[in-house]
Amino acid sequence: MEHSDEVTPFYRAVDAASLGRSIAEARKEATLTQHDLAVILGVTRGTIVRLEAGGAVSMVVAMHAIRAVGRDVALVPRFSKLQVQP
């Protein structure tokens, strides 16, 4: 995995709906349509619609979508103290 000095926006997702909103926002920032992302991931547009709406999709699809829109994932245990710095 490459390391980059580029600062990536931080999104806090605590459930499927907020994760979906975060992915949708990042997708739009990357100027990708739902169809574009579906093609990149090899899934249907309906899967992307479900993902962005907080519906049931596989964790693999969700993680690949996050990477496809140029983001990283950090899993933090609930009630942990987290300080985010650029």
N, C-alpha and C positions, 0 to 999 in steps of 0.2 A: 504494500500500500504506500502510495506516495504521500509525502508531507508537503503541504503548501503553507505559505505565510499569509495567504488570503484569508480575510476574516469572513466567516460564514454567519448569517443571521441565526439567532437562537429562537426556536419555537418550543413552547411547552405544551406537550400533548399528554393529557391525562386519561383520555378515552378514545374510542374509535372515531367519534365525531370530530374531536379537535385534531386528531392525527390527519383525518381526511381533509379538513380545512387547511391545515398546514401544507399538505402535499399539493392541494389545488392552488394555493397562493404561490408556492415555489414553482409549480408548473407554469403558471401565467408569467411569472418573472423571467422564466427561461424561454418565454415566447413559444411554448409548445401547446398545441391543442390536445384535447382528450384523445382524439384519434392518433395524433403523433405519438403520444406516450404509449398508447395501446400497441402501436406497431413496434416501437422500441422494445417493449416487454413481451411481445408475442402473445398478447391476450386480446379480448374483445373490448370495444369502447364501453360496453355495458359493465365490464369489470372495473374500469376506471371510474365510471359514474358511481358504482357501488362503493368503491374505495373512498372517493371524495365525499360521499354522503355518510360515511361511517358505517356502511353495511359490511356484511360478511365477505371477506376475501382472505386468501391464504397469507400468512405472515411473510412467506417468501416473496409474493407479489408486492406486498407493501414495502418490504425492505429494498427490493429492486427498484421500485418506483422512487423511493427516497434518493437512492444513488443516481438514478437516471435524471433527476431534476437538479443534480449537483449539490446534494446535501449529505450530511453525515448523521449518524444516530448515536446518542449517548443514553444509556439506560441508567437511571438513578433510582435507587430504592426509595420508596415512599418515606417521608419524614426525614430524609437526609438533608443536611445543610449543603447547599450548592452555591458556589460563587463563580459567576461567569465573567471572564475577563478576556478582552481581545488580545 
